[in-house]
Amino acid sequence: MKHYEELTGGEGRRVFYRAERFNAKTLMSSIAPVVNVDNQSFDLFDISMSGISFVSPQNLSWLDEINKDVPLKLKLGNTEIFVGNGKVRRIEPHENQHKVAIELTKGFLDIQKILDRHDDLALQQAVTTGLADESHLVPAEYKQSISDAVYMLRSIHKVLDKVEKDLNHEDARRDDRVKDIILACEVKALARWKEISKSCLRITHSLHGDEAAIAAMKRYTELVLTPELLAGASWNRAYTKPLGYPGDYQVMNYAYNLTMEGSTAYGKFCHRLGTSTGEFIATRMTMTKQAIASLSSKAAAKGQTSFKIASLGCGPAQEVVNFLKSASVPIFIDFTLIDQDHDALSFAYKNTYPEVARLDGKAAVKCLHATFLEFLATGKLFRKLEKQDLIYAVGLADYLGTKRATKLVRDLYANLSPGGTLIIGCMRTSEESLEWQVEYVVDWTLVHRDESEMRDLAVDIEMEAKREIVVDSTGHCHLLIVTKPE
């Protein structure tokens, strides 16, 4: 028998039957609800039958409106779903803004009716958007490049299907022969794929600023080209994002393992094309592992007795696994692995702990499960740790704009010991960058930076610090390496 305090309420959309207020955007996620108060529009925050709250900029004061009756309207897009009156009852801070709570004085909110209306409007919007033909906005040259890519992939698909059909299933060498054909197709396809990627990147860059054309090209790519690649596990996972975010630790593992994933020859080919395209992931990992080895050896040579390392956004931490597999380590190494994905941390711990045990007291690994917002508030996050000799975040700045990335670098640098090193990785801008492939083909938005922009990330760091930019062997990513004075 449960006590009353153990009883739980409803979940999902049923929550409104019991909850006095619930988050508006969570339940109405397809079309963001907006409240119009006294002819000013604001984002709706939460909602109940008898009231609402909304988020207002700090420069707007509501103190004079407390307990005054004000007219208000609720809208979903351009559709008005409620008209009434209410009194401002409460004002409180909310993420550098104000949250204003209003109690209705005229009318009430029929929650189920509003949700049904939202779903109807969202469905109409989806149908209208889905059937809209904006292909006239897509340049003919771009269509030709996409057509060339589809032709290449379908030609390979046909060849590989025939190979699988014609080879005798009793042939002991059948799997090896299929693999050889796949690798031969990959060699030829990869060169052509790079040409197409370069052409598409040039076209999309030439239309920078034309938002309508960019959106049309992206949609055209996802409808025409992307389906041809989804037979490959690497492309499929990057596009469908089963864990809710791109570049999850399983995508990283694909790049590290380079196995022939797939149930068909064409599926295996597509997977290989994806992992070959993402070769930089493995080279970046190797560069990080080499940095760990080099810096820890130098620390040992200087007489240090321990070396503390923190990895922010660690993913599967393959570089740590590979380093710990060394026959010996030069100094006691204390790793702190930090990630927002609990499964990624579990994977990393499972693979590092046996090596820690083998090294018998010469290494330690601990894991911190933190949210993405805590990543950004690194000053608070790192207060849980001692100063570090090496901090690296090789796949995080790709998701941050200049302001946030600069703050991240500044905060991480502040948590280095004297003589410590900070390594920040980022995708590299070039004529052959992967920007088109990740953004247009698999809907994976990453920030690409040139060398000057990488150096600018360290603009708030003391001038005495040594700065270095190192490009990986693929040319697709580079590392900002900052060394703190001793």
C-alpha positions in Angstrom: 0.0 0.0 0.0 1.3 3.4 -0.9 1.3 6.5 1.2 -0.3 9.6 -0.2 3.0 11.3 -0.8 4.0 8.4 -3.0 1.2 8.8 -5.4 2.1 10.2 -8.8 0.0 12.3 -11.2 -0.7 11.9 -14.9 1.9 12.1 -17.6 2.1 13.9 -20.9 -1.0 15.7 -22.0 -3.1 14.1 -19.3 -1.2 16.3 -16.8 -3.5 19.2 -17.2 -6.4 17.3 -15.5 -4.5 17.4 -12.3 -1.9 20.2 -12.6 -2.9 23.7 -11.9 -0.4 25.0 -14.4 1.7 23.3 -17.1 4.3 24.4 -19.7 2.5 25.7 -22.8 5.3 25.1 -25.3 5.7 21.5 -24.1 2.1 20.7 -25.0 1.9 23.0 -28.0 5.3 22.3 -29.5 4.4 22.5 -33.2 3.1 26.0 -33.1 4.5 28.3 -30.4 1.7 29.9 -28.4 1.8 33.7 -28.0 -0.1 36.0 -25.7 -1.1 39.5 -26.6 -1.5 41.8 -23.6 -2.6 45.3 -24.0 -1.5 45.2 -27.7 2.0 43.8 -27.0 2.9 40.2 -27.9 4.9 37.8 -25.7 5.9 34.1 -25.5 3.4 32.1 -23.5 5.2 30.3 -20.6 2.5 28.3 -18.8 -1.2 28.0 -18.7 -4.1 26.8 -16.6 -7.9 27.1 -16.8 -7.8 30.3 -14.7 -4.6 32.0 -15.8 -1.5 32.3 -17.8 2.1 33.5 -17.5 4.4 34.9 -20.1 8.0 36.0 -20.5 8.7 39.7 -20.9 12.0 41.6 -21.5 13.6 43.3 -18.5 13.2 46.7 -20.0 9.4 46.5 -19.7 8.1 47.2 -16.2 4.8 45.7 -15.1 4.7 47.2 -11.6 2.1 49.8 -12.6 -0.1 47.0 -14.0 -0.3 45.0 -10.8 -4.0 44.1 -10.0 -5.1 46.2 -13.0 -7.6 44.6 -15.4 -5.9 44.2 -18.9 -7.3 42.8 -22.1 -5.5 39.7 -23.5 -5.6 37.3 -26.4 -4.0 34.0 -27.1 -2.8 33.1 -30.6 -1.4 30.1 -32.3 0.4 31.6 -35.3 -2.1 33.9 -36.9 -5.1 32.2 -35.4 -6.8 33.7 -32.3 -7.8 31.0 -29.8 -8.9 33.0 -26.8 -10.1 36.6 -25.9 -10.6 37.7 -22.4 -9.4 39.9 -19.5 -7.0 39.3 -16.6 -5.2 40.9 -13.7 -1.4 40.9 -13.3 -0.9 39.1 -10.0 2.8 38.3 -9.9 6.2 39.3 -11.4 9.3 37.3 -10.9 12.8 37.0 -12.5 13.3 34.4 -15.2 16.5 33.9 -17.2 17.4 37.6 -17.4 13.8 38.4 -18.2 10.5 38.8 -16.3 7.9 36.1 -15.9 4.5 37.8 -15.5 1.5 35.9 -14.1 -2.0 36.9 -15.0 -5.3 35.7 -13.4 -8.2 35.6 -15.7 -11.1 37.9 -14.7 -13.2 37.3 -17.9 -13.6 33.9 -19.5 -11.7 30.7 -18.9 -9.3 28.5 -20.8 -10.7 25.2 -22.1 -7.4 23.4 -22.2 -8.6 20.3 -24.1 -10.3 22.5 -26.7 -7.1 24.6 -27.1 -5.0 21.5 -27.5 -7.4 20.1 -30.1 -7.2 23.4 -32.0 -3.4 23.4 -31.8 -3.3 19.9 -33.3 -5.7 20.8 -36.1 -3.7 23.9 -37.0 -0.4 21.9 -36.8 -1.8 19.3 -39.1 -3.0 21.9 -41.6 0.4 23.6 -41.5 2.2 20.3 -42.0 0.1 19.5 -45.1 0.4 22.9 -46.5 4.2 23.0 -46.0 4.6 19.4 -47.1 2.8 20.0 -50.4 4.3 23.4 -51.2 6.5 23.2 -54.3 9.5 25.5 -53.8 11.8 23.7 -56.2 11.7 26.7 -58.5 13.9 28.4 -55.9 16.6 25.7 -56.2 19.3 26.7 -58.8 19.5 24.4 -61.8 23.1 23.8 -61.2 22.3 22.5 -57.7 19.6 20.2 -59.0 22.2 18.9 -61.5 24.7 18.1 -58.7 22.0 16.4 -56.6 20.9 14.4 -59.7 24.5 13.3 -60.3 24.8 12.1 -56.7 21.5 10.1 -57.0 22.6 8.6 -60.3 25.9 7.5 -58.8 24.3 6.0 -55.7 21.6 4.2 -57.7 24.2 2.9 -60.2 26.2 1.4 -57.3 23.0 0.1 -55.7 22.2 -1.8 -58.9 25.7 -3.2 -59.2 25.9 -4.4 -55.6 22.4 -5.9 -55.8 23.5 -7.9 -58.9 26.7 -9.0 -57.2 24.8 -10.3 -54.2 22.3 -12.1 -56.4 24.8 -13.7 -58.7 27.4 -14.9 -56.1 26.8 -18.5 -55.0 25.6 -18.6 -51.4 27.6 -21.8 -50.9 30.9 -20.1 -51.9 33.1 -20.0 -48.8 34.7 -16.7 -50.1 31.3 -15.1 -50.8 31.5 -12.6 -47.9 35.1 -11.6 -48.7 34.3 -11.1 -52.4 31.3 -8.9 -51.6 33.5 -6.9 -49.2 36.1 -6.5 -52.0 33.4 -5.2 -54.4 32.1 -2.8 -51.8 35.6 -1.4 -51.1 36.2 -1.0 -54.9 32.9 0.9 -55.2 33.8 3.1 -52.3 37.2 4.1 -53.8 35.6 5.3 -57.0 32.5 6.8 -55.3 34.4 8.7 -52.7 36.3 10.8 -55.2 33.1 11.6 -57.1 31.3 12.3 -53.8 33.9 14.8 -52.8 33.5 16.6 -56.2 29.7 16.8 -55.7 30.1 18.0 -52.2 32.5 20.7 -53.2 30.1 21.8 -55.9 27.1 21.9 -53.7 29.0 23.8 -51.0 30.1 26.4 -53.4 26.5 26.9 -54.7 25.0 27.1 -51.2 27.7 29.6 -50.1 27.0 31.8 -53.2 23.3 32.2 -52.0 24.2 33.0 -48.5 21.6 35.5 -47.2 18.9 34.2 -49.5 17.0 32.4 -46.7 14.2 31.2 -49.0 16.6 29.6 -51.5 18.7 28.1 -48.7 15.6 26.5 -47.1 14.4 25.3 -50.5 17.8 23.7 -51.3 17.9 22.0 -47.9 14.4 20.6 -48.3 15.2 19.5 -51.9 18.3 17.7 -50.6 16.5 15.9 -47.8 13.7 14.7 -50.1 15.8 13.7 -53.2 19.3 12.7 -52.0 19.1 11.8 -48.3 16.8 8.8 -48.7 19.4 7.2 -51.1 21.9 7.2 -48.2 19.7 6.1 -45.3 20.4 2.4 -46.0 23.8 3.2 -44.4 23.8 3.0 -40.5 26.1 6.0 -40.2 24.0 8.3 -42.4 20.7 6.9 -40.8 21.7 7.5 -37.3 23.1 11.0 -38.0 19.9 12.0 -39.7 17.2 10.3 -37.5 19.0 11.2 -34.2 17.5 8.4 -32.1 19.0 9.9 -28.9 17.6 13.3 -29.7 20.8 15.0 -30.6 23.2 14.8 -33.5 26.7 13.3 -33.2 25.8 10.9 -30.4 28.4 8.5 -29.0 27.3 5.7 -31.4 27.9 7.9 -34.4 31.4 8.5 -33.0 31.9 4.8 -32.5 31.0 4.2 -36.2 33.9 6.4 -37.1 36.3 4.7 -34.7 35.4 1.1 -35.5 35.1 1.2 -39.4 33.2 -2.1 -39.5 30.9 -3.2 -42.3 27.6 -2.3 -40.8 24.4 -3.4 -42.7 22.3 -6.3 -43.9 22.9 -5.7 -47.6 25.9 -4.9 -49.7 24.5 -1.5 -50.6 23.7 -0.7 -46.9 27.3 -1.6 -46.1 28.6 0.6 -48.9 26.6 3.6 -47.7 27.8 3.1 -44.2 31.4 3.0 -45.4 30.9 6.1 -47.4 29.6 7.8 -44.3 32.5 6.7 -42.0 35.0 7.6 -44.7 33.5 11.1 -44.9 33.7 11.3 -41.1 37.3 10.2 -41.0 38.2 13.5 -39.2 36.4 12.1 -36.1 39.0 9.3 -35.8 42.0 11.6 -36.7 40.8 14.2 -34.1 40.6 11.5 -31.5 44.1 10.3 -32.3 45.5 13.8 -32.1 43.9 14.2 -28.6 45.4 10.9 -27.5 48.8 11.9 -28.7 48.5 15.2 -26.8 47.6 13.3 -23.6 50.7 11.1 -24.0 53.0 14.0 -24.8 51.9 16.4 -22.1 51.8 13.7 -19.4 55.3 12.6 -20.3 56.6 16.2 -20.1 54.9 16.5 -16.7 56.6 13.3 -15.5 60.0 14.6 -16.8 59.5 17.8 -14.8 58.9 15.8 -11.6 55.2 16.0 -11.3 53.6 13.1 -9.4 50.1 13.3 -11.0 48.5 14.7 -14.0 44.8 15.8 -14.0 42.7 15.7 -17.2 39.1 16.8 -17.8 37.2 16.0 -21.0 34.1 18.1 -21.6 31.5 16.4 -23.9 33.6 13.2 -23.7 31.2 10.9 -25.7 32.7 7.4 -25.8 36.2 8.7 -24.7 38.0 6.5 -27.2 41.2 8.6 -26.8 41.2 7.8 -23.1 40.7 4.0 -23.8 43.5 4.0 -26.3 45.9 5.9 -24.1 45.2 3.6 -21.1 45.8 0.6 -23.2 49.5 1.6 -23.3 51.8 -0.9 -21.6 52.5 1.7 -19.0 51.7 5.4 -18.2 54.5 7.9 -17.3 52.7 9.4 -14.3 49.5 8.9 -12.3 46.7 10.1 -14.6 43.4 11.3 -13.1 40.7 11.6 -15.8 37.4 13.3 -15.3 34.9 12.6 -18.1 31.9 14.9 -18.5 28.9 14.4 -20.8 25.2 15.1 -21.0 24.4 11.6 -22.2 24.3 9.0 -19.4 24.6 6.2 -21.9 27.8 7.7 -23.3 29.3 7.9 -19.8 28.3 4.3 -19.1 30.0 3.2 -22.3 33.1 5.2 -21.6 33.3 3.9 -18.0 32.7 0.3 -19.1 35.6 0.6 -21.5 38.1 2.6 -19.4 37.6 0.8 -16.0 39.3 -2.5 -17.1 42.3 -0.6 -18.2 42.4 1.4 -14.9 42.2 -1.9 -13.0 45.1 -3.3 -15.1 47.3 -0.3 -14.4 46.8 -1.0 -10.7 46.7 2.5 -9.1 48.5 4.4 -11.9 45.3 5.9 -13.3 41.8 6.9 -12.3 38.6 7.7 -14.2 35.5 9.4 -12.8 32.5 10.5 -14.7 30.3 13.6 -14.3 26.8 13.6 -15.7 26.0 17.3 -16.6 23.4 19.0 -18.8 24.3 21.1 -21.8 23.5 24.2 -19.9 25.9 23.2 -17.2 28.5 22.8 -20.0 28.0 26.4 -20.7 28.3 27.4 -17.0 31.7 25.8 -16.8 32.8 28.0 -14.0 30.2 26.5 -11.7 30.7 23.0 -13.0 34.5 23.0 -12.5 34.2 24.3 -9.0 33.5 20.6 -8.2 37.0 19.8 -9.4 40.6 20.7 -8.7 42.6 22.7 -11.2 43.4 20.6 -14.2 46.6 20.1 -16.1 44.8 19.4 -19.4 41.2 20.3 -20.3 39.8 19.5 -23.7 36.5 19.9 -25.5 37.0 18.8 -29.1 33.4 18.5 -30.2 31.5 21.2 -28.3 32.4 24.6 -29.8 30.9 23.3 -33.1 27.5 23.9 -31.5 28.2 27.3 -30.0 28.1 30.8 -31.5 31.1 33.1 -31.0 29.9 34.7 -27.8 29.2 31.4 -26.0 32.3 29.7 -27.4 34.5 32.6 -26.3 33.1 32.4 -22.8 33.6 28.6 -22.7 37.2 29.0 -23.6 37.7 31.7 -21.0 36.0 29.7 -18.3 37.9 26.5 -19.1 41.2 28.3 -19.2 40.5 29.7 -15.7 40.4 26.2 -14.4 43.8 25.2 -15.6 46.8 24.8 -13.3 49.8 27.0 -14.1 51.5 25.5 -17.2 48.2 23.7 -18.1 46.9 23.2 -21.6 43.5 23.8 -23.1 42.4 22.1 -26.4 39.3 23.2 -28.3 38.3 21.5 -31.5 36.1 22.9 -34.2 35.1 22.1 -37.8 37.3 24.0 -40.3 36.1 26.4 -43.0 37.5 25.5 -46.4 36.4 24.9 -50.0 36.2 21.2 -49.2 34.6 21.4 -45.8 31.9 19.0 -44.7 29.4 21.9 -44.1 27.1 20.9 -47.0 27.1 17.2 -46.1 26.2 17.6 -42.4 23.9 20.6 -42.8 22.0 19.7 -45.9 22.2 15.9 -46.2 21.7 14.9 -42.6 20.3 18.1 -41.0 23.2 18.4 -38.6 24.0 22.0 -37.9 27.7 22.7 -36.9 29.6 26.0 -36.7 32.6 26.0 -39.1 35.5 28.4 -38.3 38.6 29.6 -40.1 42.0 30.0 -38.4 41.3 33.7 -37.5 38.0 32.8 -35.9 39.6 30.0 -33.9 42.2 32.4 -32.6 39.4 34.9 -31.7 38.0 32.3 -29.3 40.9 33.0 -27.0 40.5 36.8 -27.2 39.7 37.1 -23.5 42.7 35.0 -22.3 45.9 36.7 -21.0 48.3 37.7 -23.7 51.1 35.7 -22.1 49.4 32.4 -22.9 50.7 30.5 -25.9 48.3 30.0 -28.7 48.5 27.4 -31.5 46.2 26.2 -34.3 46.7 22.6 -35.5 44.9 21.3 -38.6 44.1 17.5 -38.7 45.3 15.4 -41.6 41.8 15.4 -43.4 41.7 19.2 -43.3 38.1 19.1 -42.0 38.8 20.1 -38.4 41.4 22.0 -36.4 42.4 22.4 -32.8 43.0 25.6 -30.8 45.8 24.7 -28.2 46.3 27.3 -25.5 49.1 26.8 -22.9 49.0 28.7 -19.6 52.2 30.3 -18.3 53.8 28.5 -15.4 
